[in-house]
C-alpha cells in the first residue's frame, strides 16, 4: 500500500529533481526574456500615432515602417528557431558520442553545468522574445526598440554558438568530465557532514535488538528526516530506544530489504503500540526517489568515477587516459577526507546511529581500478594506482591507511597478470617502503615477495594469464 500511496510523492520528487538538476536556470532565463519583452513593449508605446521619441527618429527611419518591421522580425524568428534546432541537435550528438566513449555519466555532468543551462535558456528565450515582438507589430503598435533589440540579441546568439560549440567539445574531454565530477563529490561532502554531525557512529553497547525493519518501497533513499525520528522517540521512549540506520543515503532498496534496526536499553520493554508507532514514524522519515542527484550524493559521484575508470580501462575501450585521471581524482578525494575521519563531529546524545560510508567507497573505487587493470593488462594504470597507494600511505590518517594497506594486500592477487615493467617495479618498491613506514610490515613483506616472484619471470616466454612458464597461446 505504501508503494501506491507514495506515487504522488515520487512524482513531486521527480519534478523537484529535474528543476534542481537542469530546468531552473533555463526556465528562469526564458521568463527573463518574457519580462524583457513586456518592458520593451511599454517603451515602444512612445512610437504610437506616428510619433518618434526624442533623439530616436534615426532609429525609426533605420528600422522602417510596420511592413518592414514585420518582414524583419519574421526572418529573424525563423532563422533563430532553425539555427537553435540545428545547433542543439549537433551538441546533443556530440554529447552522445562522448557518452559512448565513456559512460552515460557524461550526460549528467553536461546537464549539470550552469553555462550549458544558460545556453539552452538563452536560445529558447530569444525565440520567445522575437515571436512576442512579431505578434505586437500592428497598426497601433510599432515595435522599433524591440526589433532593434532582437537584432542585437540575435547577433550575440550567433557569437555564442561559436563559444557553445567550443565549450561542448571541451567538456567532452575526459579530464574535464572527471574534474567536474570530482568537484561535485567534494561539494556534496558538506551534506554528508551535516547529517553525520547530527547523529552518532557507535551504537550503545549492551542494548538489545528489538526489531529489524525492512523497506516497504523500492528506490534510492535520498533523504532522512532526523527531526521526525527524534520526535517519535521522544514521545514514546525517551532515552530508552535508539534507531540504527543500516544504509547510507543514495543506497538502493528493494521491497523487504533491511532498512533500520530498533534497539532498546536493557530492562526496557516497548509496548506493541509504541513499537508500531515508532516503526511507522521512522519509515515515513525516509524519502525515496527513482534517481540520485550528483549535487548532494557523494556515493553517486564516486560511483560515476569508478564506472568511467572501469569502462575506459577494461578491454571494452582499452583507453588508459581516463583511468589515470580518475586515479588522480580519487587520490585527491581520499587525501582531503582522511583527516575528517578522525576529526569528524558527532552528536553523542543523538538517538540515531548512522555510519559514514563515503571514505570507504572512495578507497573501494581505487581498488576497482586496480582490479580492472589486471583484465586489460594496463601496466601504466596499475603503476599509477600503486604509486597513489604509496603517496597516500605516507600522510593519511590511521583509518584510511589501514584500508589502503588492505587494498595493497588484496591487489597482489592480480599482480601475476602483468609484466614487471621498470616503472611498476619502482612503484612496488616505493609501496613496500611506505607500508613499512606505517607499520604494515607483514603486508610490506608480501608485496616484496610478490614483486620478487614476478621479477623471476623476466626474460622468459610465459603465459598471458599467469606470467609463469606455459603455453604462449
C-alpha positions in Angstrom: 0.0 0.0 0.0 2.8 2.4 0.8 4.3 2.0 -2.6 1.0 3.0 -4.1 0.4 6.0 -1.8 3.9 7.2 -2.4 3.4 7.7 -6.2 2.3 11.3 -5.9 5.4 11.9 -3.7 7.6 10.3 -6.2 6.1 12.5 -8.9 6.8 15.6 -6.9 10.3 14.4 -6.1 11.0 13.8 -9.8 9.8 17.4 -10.6 12.0 18.8 -7.9 15.0 16.8 -9.1 14.5 18.0 -12.7 14.4 21.6 -11.6 17.4 21.1 -9.3 19.5 19.4 -11.9 18.6 21.3 -15.0 15.3 23.2 -15.5 15.7 26.1 -13.0 18.1 28.3 -14.9 16.8 27.7 -18.4 13.2 28.5 -17.3 14.4 31.5 -15.3 16.2 32.7 -18.4 13.1 32.3 -20.6 10.9 34.1 -18.1 13.5 36.9 -18.0 13.2 37.3 -21.8 9.4 37.3 -21.5 9.7 40.0 -18.8 12.1 42.0 -21.0 9.5 41.7 -23.9 6.9 43.4 -21.6 9.2 46.2 -20.7 10.3 46.9 -24.3 6.6 46.8 -25.3 5.9 49.6 -22.9 8.9 51.5 -24.2 7.7 51.1 -27.8 4.3 52.7 -27.0 6.1 56.0 -27.4 6.1 55.4 -31.2 2.3 55.2 -31.3 0.5 57.7 -33.5 3.5 58.1 -35.8 5.4 60.0 -33.2 9.1 59.3 -32.5 10.8 59.6 -29.1 13.2 62.5 -28.7 16.6 61.6 -30.2 15.5 58.2 -31.7 13.9 59.4 -35.0 17.0 58.0 -36.8 16.3 54.6 -35.3 12.7 54.6 -36.6 13.9 55.6 -40.1 16.5 52.8 -40.0 14.1 50.1 -38.9 11.4 51.1 -41.4 7.6 51.1 -41.3 5.3 48.4 -40.0 5.7 46.2 -43.1 9.4 46.3 -43.0 9.5 45.5 -39.2 7.1 42.5 -39.8 9.4 41.2 -42.6 12.5 41.7 -40.5 11.0 40.0 -37.4 9.6 37.1 -39.3 13.0 36.5 -40.9 14.8 36.7 -37.5 12.3 34.5 -35.8 12.5 31.7 -38.4 16.3 32.0 -38.5 16.8 31.8 -34.8 14.5 28.8 -34.5 16.2 27.0 -37.3 19.7 27.7 -36.0 18.7 26.7 -32.5 17.3 23.4 -33.7 20.4 22.5 -35.8 22.9 23.7 -33.1 21.2 21.8 -30.3 21.0 18.6 -32.5 24.7 18.8 -33.2 25.5 19.4 -29.5 23.4 16.5 -28.3 25.1 14.3 -31.0 28.5 15.4 -29.6 27.3 14.5 -26.1 26.0 11.2 -27.3 29.4 10.4 -28.8 31.1 11.4 -25.6 28.8 9.1 -23.6 29.5 6.3 -26.0 33.3 6.8 -25.5 33.0 6.9 -21.7 29.6 6.2 -20.0 26.2 7.8 -19.6 27.7 9.8 -16.7 28.7 12.3 -19.4 25.1 13.3 -19.9 24.7 14.0 -16.2 27.6 16.3 -16.0 26.7 18.1 -19.2 23.2 19.0 -18.0 24.5 19.9 -14.5 26.8 22.7 -15.8 25.3 26.1 -15.3 26.8 27.5 -18.6 25.0 24.8 -20.6 21.8 25.5 -18.9 22.2 29.2 -19.7 22.8 28.5 -23.4 19.6 26.4 -23.7 17.6 29.1 -21.8 19.1 31.9 -23.9 18.3 30.5 -27.3 14.8 29.4 -26.3 14.1 32.7 -24.5 15.4 34.7 -27.5 13.0 32.8 -29.8 10.1 33.6 -27.4 11.2 37.3 -27.3 11.3 37.6 -31.1 7.9 35.8 -31.6 6.3 38.0 -28.9 7.7 41.1 -30.7 6.4 39.8 -34.0 2.9 39.4 -32.5 2.9 43.0 -31.2 3.7 44.5 -34.7 0.3 46.0 -35.5 -1.2 49.2 -37.0 -1.5 50.6 -33.5 1.9 49.5 -32.2 5.3 49.8 -33.9 8.0 47.8 -32.0 11.0 49.7 -33.1 13.0 49.2 -29.9 12.0 45.6 -29.7 13.1 44.9 -33.3 16.4 46.6 -32.8 17.0 44.7 -29.6 16.1 41.4 -31.4 18.8 42.1 -33.9 21.4 42.8 -31.2 20.4 39.7 -29.2 20.4 37.5 -32.4 23.9 38.8 -33.3 25.0 37.9 -29.8 23.4 34.4 -30.1 25.4 33.8 -33.3 28.6 34.6 -31.5 27.5 32.4 -28.6 27.2 29.5 -30.9 30.9 29.5 -31.5 31.6 29.7 -27.8 29.0 27.0 -27.1 30.4 24.6 -29.6 33.9 25.0 -28.2 32.6 24.6 -24.6 30.8 21.5 -25.5 33.8 19.9 -27.2 36.0 20.9 -24.3 33.5 19.5 -21.8 33.6 16.1 -23.6 37.3 15.7 -22.8 37.7 13.0 -20.1 39.8 15.3 -17.9 37.0 17.9 -17.8 34.3 15.4 -17.1 36.3 13.8 -14.3 37.3 17.1 -12.8 33.6 18.3 -12.8 32.5 15.1 -11.0 35.5 15.4 -8.6 34.4 18.9 -7.7 30.8 17.8 -7.2 31.8 14.9 -4.9 33.8 17.3 -2.7 30.9 19.7 -2.7 28.4 17.0 -1.8 30.5 16.0 1.2 29.1 19.1 3.0 25.7 17.5 3.0 27.2 14.3 4.5 28.9 16.2 7.3 25.6 17.9 8.3 23.9 14.5 8.7 26.9 13.0 10.4 27.1 15.9 12.9 23.5 15.3 13.9 23.9 11.6 14.5 26.5 9.3 16.1 28.7 6.5 14.8 28.7 3.9 17.5 25.7 2.1 18.8 25.1 1.7 22.6 27.0 -1.3 24.0 24.8 -3.9 25.6 21.5 -2.7 24.2 19.2 -5.2 22.6 18.0 -5.5 19.0 14.2 -5.4 19.2 13.1 -5.2 15.6 14.7 -5.4 12.1 12.6 -3.2 9.9 12.5 -3.8 6.1 11.7 -1.4 3.3 8.1 -1.1 2.2 9.1 0.7 -1.0 11.7 0.4 -3.8 14.0 3.1 -5.0 17.0 5.2 -3.9 16.9 6.5 -0.4 17.7 10.2 -1.0 16.5 11.8 2.3 16.2 11.2 6.0 14.1 13.4 8.3 16.0 13.2 11.6 13.7 15.6 13.4 10.7 13.3 12.8 12.6 10.3 14.1 13.7 12.1 17.2 10.2 13.4 17.9 8.8 9.9 17.7 11.3 8.5 20.1 10.8 11.5 22.4 7.1 10.8 22.6 7.2 7.0 23.1 10.6 6.1 24.7 12.7 9.0 25.8 16.3 7.9 26.2 15.5 4.2 26.1 15.4 3.5 22.3 17.9 4.1 19.5 17.5 3.7 15.8 20.4 2.2 13.9 20.3 3.1 10.2 21.6 0.2 8.2 22.2 2.1 5.0 23.6 5.4 3.8 21.8 8.0 1.6 21.9 7.1 -2.0 21.6 3.3 -1.4 19.0 1.4 -3.5 16.4 -0.5 -1.5 14.1 -3.1 -2.9 10.9 -4.1 -1.1 11.8 -6.1 2.0 15.5 -5.0 2.0 16.8 -4.3 5.5 16.4 -0.6 6.4 17.0 0.1 10.1 17.1 -1.6 13.5 15.2 -0.7 16.6 17.3 -1.2 19.8 16.3 -0.7 23.4 18.1 -0.2 26.7 18.4 -3.4 28.9 15.4 -3.9 31.0 13.1 -1.7 28.8 10.1 -3.3 27.2 8.2 -1.5 24.4 4.5 -2.0 24.2 3.3 -3.2 20.8 1.5 0.1 20.1 4.6 2.1 21.0 6.8 -0.1 18.8 4.5 0.1 15.9 4.2 3.8 16.2 8.0 4.3 16.2 8.4 2.0 13.2 5.8 3.8 11.2 7.3 7.2 12.0 10.8 6.1 11.1 9.6 4.5 7.9 7.9 7.8 7.0 11.2 9.7 7.6 12.9 8.0 4.7 12.5 9.7 1.3 12.7 7.6 -1.8 13.3 8.6 -5.4 13.9 6.9 -8.7 17.2 8.7 -9.3 20.1 10.2 -7.5 21.5 13.7 -7.6 25.2 14.4 -8.1 24.9 17.6 -6.2 24.2 16.2 -2.8 25.2 12.5 -3.0 28.9 11.7 -2.7 28.3 8.0 -3.2 26.7 8.7 -6.6 29.7 10.8 -7.7 32.2 8.1 -6.6 30.1 5.5 -8.5 30.4 7.7 -11.6 34.2 8.0 -11.3 34.5 4.2 -10.7 32.3 3.5 -13.7 34.2 5.8 -16.0 37.5 4.2 -14.9 36.2 0.6 -15.3 34.7 1.3 -18.8 37.8 3.0 -20.2 40.5 0.8 -18.6 38.8 -2.5 -19.4 39.2 -4.2 -22.8 35.8 -2.7 -23.6 37.6 0.6 -24.5 41.2 -0.1 -23.7 41.8 3.6 -23.1 44.2 4.2 -20.1 43.9 8.0 -20.1 40.5 8.4 -18.3 41.6 5.7 -15.9 44.7 7.6 -14.9 42.7 10.8 -14.5 40.2 9.0 -12.2 43.1 7.7 -10.1 44.4 11.2 -9.6 40.9 12.5 -8.7 40.5 9.7 -6.2 43.9 10.4 -4.7 42.8 14.0 -4.0 39.4 13.0 -2.6 40.9 10.4 -0.3 43.6 12.8 0.9 41.1 15.5 1.7 38.7 13.2 3.5 41.3 11.4 5.6 41.6 13.9 8.4 37.9 14.3 8.6 37.6 10.6 9.6 39.4 11.3 13.0 38.2 14.9 13.5 34.5 14.4 12.5 32.0 15.8 14.9 29.0 13.8 16.0 26.2 14.2 18.5 26.8 11.9 21.4 23.3 12.5 22.7 21.6 11.5 19.4 19.3 8.5 19.4 20.2 7.8 15.7 23.2 5.7 14.7 24.4 6.4 11.1 27.7 5.3 9.5 30.0 7.3 7.3 30.5 5.2 4.1 31.9 7.8 1.7 35.6 7.4 2.6 35.3 3.6 2.3 33.5 3.9 -1.1 36.4 6.1 -2.3 39.1 3.5 -1.4 36.9 0.8 -2.8 36.8 2.7 -6.1 40.6 2.8 -6.2 40.7 -0.9 -5.6 38.3 -1.4 -8.5 40.6 0.4 -10.9 43.5 -1.9 -9.8 41.3 -5.0 -10.5 40.2 -3.9 -13.9 43.8 -3.0 -14.8 44.6 -6.7 -14.5 41.9 -7.6 -17.0 43.3 -5.3 -19.7 47.0 -5.7 -18.5 47.5 -1.9 -18.5 50.7 -1.6 -16.7 50.7 2.2 -16.7 47.3 2.2 -14.9 48.4 -0.3 -12.3 51.7 1.7 -11.8 49.7 4.9 -11.2 47.4 3.1 -8.7 50.3 1.6 -6.8 52.1 5.0 -6.8 48.9 6.5 -5.4 48.8 3.9 -2.6 52.4 4.7 -1.7 51.8 8.5 -1.7 48.7 8.3 0.4 50.1 5.9 2.9 52.8 8.4 3.9 50.4 11.1 5.2 46.8 9.9 5.6 45.3 9.2 9.0 45.2 5.7 10.5 41.7 4.6 9.5 42.4 5.5 5.8 45.9 4.0 6.0 44.5 0.7 7.2 42.1 0.4 4.3 44.8 1.4 1.8 47.1 -1.3 3.2 44.3 -3.8 2.8 43.8 -2.7 -0.8 47.5 -3.2 -1.4 47.4 -6.7 0.1 44.4 -7.7 -2.0 45.8 -6.3 -5.2 48.6 -8.8 -5.1 46.2 -11.5 -6.4 46.0 -9.7 -9.7 49.7 -8.9 -10.0 50.5 -12.1 -11.8 48.6 -10.9 -14.9 51.2 -8.1 -15.5 54.7 -7.8 -16.8 57.1 -6.2 -14.3 57.9 -3.1 -16.2 60.6 -0.7 -14.9 58.0 1.8 -13.7 55.9 -0.8 -12.0 59.0 -2.2 -10.3 59.8 1.2 -8.9 56.3 1.8 -7.7 56.1 -1.6 -5.9 59.4 -0.8 -4.2 58.1 2.5 -3.1 54.8 0.9 -1.9 56.9 -1.6 0.2 58.8 1.2 1.8 55.6 3.2 2.5 53.9 0.1 4.1 56.9 -0.4 6.4 57.0 3.2 7.4 53.3 3.0 8.5 53.9 -0.3 10.4 52.3 -2.7 8.0 55.3 -4.9 8.0 53.5 -8.2 7.1 51.9 -6.6 4.0 55.1 -5.0 3.0 56.8 -8.4 3.1 54.0 -9.8 1.0 54.4 -7.1 -1.6 58.2 -7.6 -1.7 57.8 -11.3 -2.2 55.2 -10.9 -4.9 57.4 -8.5 -6.7 60.3 -10.9 -6.5 58.2 -13.7 -7.9 57.1 -11.6 -10.8 60.7 -10.5 -11.4 61.7 -14.1 -11.7 59.6 -14.3 -14.9 61.5 -11.6 -16.7 63.3 -12.7 -19.8 61.1 -15.8 -20.2 58.3 -16.7 -22.6 55.3 -17.0 -20.3 51.6 -17.5 -20.4 49.4 -14.3 -20.7 47.1 -15.4 -17.9 49.6 -16.3 -15.2 53.0 -15.0 -16.3 54.5 -18.3 -15.4 56.1 -20.8 -17.8 53.5 -22.4 -20.0 51.9 -22.1 -23.4 52.1 -18.9 -25.4 48.5 -19.0 -26.7 
